[in-house]
Amino acid sequence: MLPLSPHEFKKMLKRYGIELEELKGVERVEIHLADKILVINSPQVLAFKTHKQTVFQVVGEEVYEEQRSKPAATEAAEEVKISEDDVKFIVEYTGATPEKAREALIKAKGDIARAIMLITSGESK
C-alpha cells in the first residue's frame, strides 16, 4: 500500500462518510478510571465524525497517572439516603433495633437485602 498524504487521507475518509477534524489548542486530556486518572499533556487530538458518532484519537508523549482521592468515595457513601420505611421494614423482618437497621443500611449503601444479610449474619456490629 502506498503512503497517503494528509490531504489524500482526508479525501478517502470523506468517501466513506467520515469527517476528520484536528482539535487545536488542547492542553490536557484526562481519562478517569475507578482507581486512577490518566493525564496526557499537550496531546494531538483528532475527531473522526460519522453520522452516528464521534471517535476521538488522542496521541501524546507526556502521559502520567494520578491516584484518585479517597474523599470522593467517602462523600458518595455519605450521600446514601435511608428512608424510615426501609428502616421499619428491616426492623420488622429481622427484629433488630432501628439503630442497627440504619447502620446496616448505611454499610450496605441503601441495599435492603444486603442490610438484612449483614444483620442476620452478625456483621453489622
N, C-alpha and C positions, 0 to 999 in steps of 0.2 A: 504494500500500500504506500502510495506517495504521500509525503508530508503535505499538509494543507496550510495555507496562510490563514491568519485570523479572519480575514475577510471571506475567504472561501468556506471556512468552517461555519461562520455565521450564516452564510447563504445556504449551505447544506442543511443546517438545523432548521432554518425557516421553511424549507421544502417539506420537512416533517412536522411542521406546526409548532416548532419550539423557538421561542424568542430568547436570546441570550443578552443579559444586561450585566455589566460590571458595576457594582456599587462603589462609588468613590467616597473617600473621606472616612472610611470605617476605622475607628481607633482601637476597638476591643470587641471580642466576641466571647461570651460566657455560655458554657453548657453546664446546666445544673443537674447533677446526679444525686442519688439518695444520700451518699456519704461524702461527696466532694464536688468541687466546681473546677471544670477545665477552663483555663483562661488562655486566649490567643490574642496577643498584642500585635497591632499593625498588620492585620490579615488582608489578603486579597479575597474578596467575596464576589462570587458570580451567582446570578439568579437565572435559572433555566425555567422559563414560564411556558406552560401549556394552557389549554383552555380550561382544565380542571384543577391544576395545582401548580405550585411553585416549589422548585427544588433549589436549595442553596448549597453551593460548594464553597467551603472555607479552607484557604491554604495559608499557612503561616509557619514561620521558623521559630518564633519565640512562644513556646507553649509550656505552661506550668500548671500545677494543681494547687488548689486551696482547699483546706478542710472546711466542711460546713460547720457552723457554730452550733453548739448544743442547745442554747436557749430557744431556738426556733422550735425544736421538738418539745421542750418543756412548755412553751406557750401553747402549742397545739393540744397538749394534754390538759392544760388548764381550761381550754375553751370547750371541753365536753360539758354539755348541759344535761343535767339529770332532772327528769320530771318526777314530781311527787307520785304520780300514778305508777311509774316504774318502781319506785321505792316500795310503795304499798304492795304491788304485785309480788315483789321478791320477798317481802316480809311474810305475806300470806302463804307463799309457796314453800319457803324454807323455814319459817319460824324464827328467823334471825331478827335482831333489833334493827330499827330504822337506820341507826348509825352504821351498823355493819353492812347493811344493804347498800347504803350510799357509798361507803368506802369501796365495796366490791364493784359497784357500777363505775366509779372513777377509775379504779385499777383496770377494769375491763373496757375502758373508753366508751361507756354507754351501751355495750353489748349485753343485753339482758341474759341470754343463755350462758355466756361466759361468766357473768357475775354469779349466777346460780351455781355454776360448776365450781367457782372459786370458794363460795360459802360451803357447799356440801363437801368439798374435798379438804376444807380447813385451811386453805391458802390465804384467806382474806384477813388473817391476823395482823 
